[in-house]
Amino acid sequence: MKSATLQLETLTCPSCMQKIESAVKGVDGVDHDSVKVMFNASKVKLNFDENKVSIDDIEKAITSVGYEVQKKSVR
C-alpha cells in the first residue's frame, strides 16, 4: 500500500468534495476508508494498492469530474 497526497485547485463548495471523493472511491485499488478530501487545504489524501492502480489513474478520475490536480506526492 502506498499513500498519496494530491494538491488540487482551490475548492469552492462542499459539493466539490463529494464529487471528488466519489470519483476517487470509484477507482479500483483505492482504499475507500483512507480517502480524505480536505476542503480548506484543497487536498486529497488516500492509500492505494500500486499493483492495481497508478497515481496517474487516480489523477485522471479527479480530472474527469472537472478538477485540476496541481501537484501529487506518493510515499
Long-range contacts (C-beta under 8 A, 24 or more apart in sequence): 1-31, 1-47, 1-48, 1-49, 1-50, 2-47, 2-48, 2-49, 2-50, 2-55, 2-74, 2-75, 3-34, 3-45, 3-46, 3-47, 3-74, 3-75, 4-44, 4-45, 4-46, 4-47, 4-48, 4-55, 4-58, 4-72, 4-73, 4-74, 4-75, 5-43, 5-44, 5-45, 5-72, 5-73, 6-43, 6-44, 6-45, 6-55, 6-58, 6-59, 6-62, 6-69, 6-71, 6-72, 7-42, 7-43, 7-69, 7-70, 7-71, 7-72, 8-42, 8-43, 8-44, 8-62, 8-67, 8-68, 8-69, 8-70, 9-42, 9-67, 9-68, 9-70, 10-42, 11-37, 11-39, 11-42, 11-67, 14-39, 16-67, 19-65, 19-66, 19-67, 20-44, 20-62, 20-65, 20-67, 22-65, 23-61, 23-62, 23-64, 23-65, 24-58, 24-61, 24-62, 26-61, 27-53, 27-57, 27-58, 27-61, 28-52, 28-53, 29-53, 29-57, 30-58
